[in-house]
């Protein structure tokens, strides 16, 4: 006999799991400890969840961690993660097939190429054609499904006209479905937020050409920059490095007054504005949650943004032309997770599936939303498949390493160095706050650096670290006051390398 | 330099930019009011200076300096010949903006001095006057021609020192009765300052006939280089005008006690000018002279009619124009509220989808658009001498495409290129692709 330890029924639902009847034979079981929920169909109203007789059901619920019994929270998360991965694997192929079937019947671009996009004829996803930006430009209206109430959607605001900025070969016009969630489900647990977000307001700081409301984001009139009453675009400048004290004060004052729960922004702009506020002795208001988007966020930027704004900052990865879908999002542990509810991604090297950990081109197939659906779209970025399994809220979503834009790689000899590769090196040198690396020729690189306020940095350490990592023979380091902007007004951290598209996609560009 | 042909499609062979393709499509350039494309002869002229006889002008005794000086003065002569002026009435400056600033400054105006403006002016013909003097507005229909009688009344009422107006609106393309307006100014003792930037490339400008007091234009609007422009002024008025910039090249003698200015026009050309630009501009002037005023003007008229026809039945995007008024081929269109795109978004879409280049925004004419109640700007298509009717038709097709796709028709719309062809009322076979 064990004192105080009663045997726990093996077939009893855990007290933290709530049961909700959806219809006559469907229930949702929601685990309030983790937010994980499953739907059971074929439900028998006579079922007693305190004494489940159906062995198969108890096995399923046990696998999902929903039965009563001793188990740590970590064990529970692992159990449920494995369950979710199993579900994802099972229905991933089915989802893709259903998606393609829908696209071939309802979206003109795929309708007209029905045979090419027949999964069974193609022998699988890898057999389908790659989609490039050129095709999106040339066939804009063909990516809108038949019967889409476009004007109505634009008027109501659930559709938005979007265009990318940048050079001629980067520019695309697209339609975004604003109903798709930019925030993952169970985000509070996913991002380890102690409290609920205080309000539904979002502040946005990005370049003047990053938004389809480009006219308005440069307006001094706050009313012009407020949309739907809940999204405020802070006034953007053509060159953030020329922001005056008044410009920065205006941003700080508006940030404090609007008090958004979420600050979404270009990381360089976010960082620079807050740094200038610090220089000018202006207090930067705290923000509960910061989401970085629009361009790559350097390691030092992530650190400083958290310091300056007082809230955690997480990367989000999307592209204007994805119809509102998100590609990946960073969890509280700092790992990138594919938004498997929005898309499926592949990694290609030489046009074929890359090995895990191998630097490769990211190819996206969107699975959510109906506007601008893309199949095997070469988004123009690099990353690698990761085998890391994380015990987080969305551990069922595959993890990846994001490496930056393909056109931003550097190449010395046979060595390709991505933006992230270089960032790993630069982030190890103390005293650097902003940087830009330019490949000048096959052997020579220049790095422009803005040091941290009141700090100096070791040029020798930086140059030697970069030389070793990149293979560049000559690395020149310059201290500067400002970084140079792209046509898109973004600030890239590496540029000047050769075109490596064929290396990854295996076809002439 | 090869002789330009008459204004048919063969003229396009003189413009290398027209060979540019984007995504396999020929670029359709409908932004000539912003800047004109450059013919090969202009680029060649600039290149020859830079490659074969680079030297500073007017101050050297060596052969290269003399070649450069000759070429520079020949350019001045070519421009004078194009506009029927004397070379000593032609001042090289950086553009129309500097030219107008030069006049506004040089007249020694003050805040008690009144300058009368039409209400459809470009910012470069507003802001300098606001800075140096006090502006009065001659209100009329900003989309339309200035009514001469109305202007006469404004002049009588305001008694300005200066009456400044644009010969052609950069927003609507409407052509003003410039000669009559200059006469009206003269009759009340006001100086006339005419911005002919949108007119100079289209055969409209004849200085003697216009009989204005001052005239300004930018080289790049007449298929010349950027960074160079011209102030034309009656000699006796130029002699009384104070130079805006002083320095070497503008002075005859400089001593410890003072300086004397050079003769007109040189006194306004201090510093080293944009020599290559001026030489290129001279080449542009010769190019236009060989085509002839009448041919240029006729071509613009035909293209304007093409533009009107191209957008005539559009309900969701309407032109700012007044029927029946003389206009060049410049047309601004305003999306209605039933079209769910802004002018900027339409311009982006036309560029990425069709490789059609048009401008969007306020076109440096905010007062005009404010008066018209167009706060978010308009879309503007503007043709040059190389523009064809086929390109105008493509523009019309693209506008129809945009309208059908994004216009609120009270139902669902999703238009493919194929369905657009069958709906085209004019039955053109030109495919929007």
Interface residues (C-beta under 8 A of the other chain):
Chain A: X108 X134 X137 X138 X140 X141 X142 X144 X145 X146 X147 X148 X149 X150 X151 X152 X154 X155 X161 X163 X168 X171 X172 X173 X212 X214 X215
Chain B: X22 X23 X24 X338 X339 X340 X341 X342 X344 X345 X348 X349 X351 X352 X353 X361 X376 X377 X401 X405 X406 X407 X408 X409 X411 X412 X413 X414 X415 X416 X417 X433
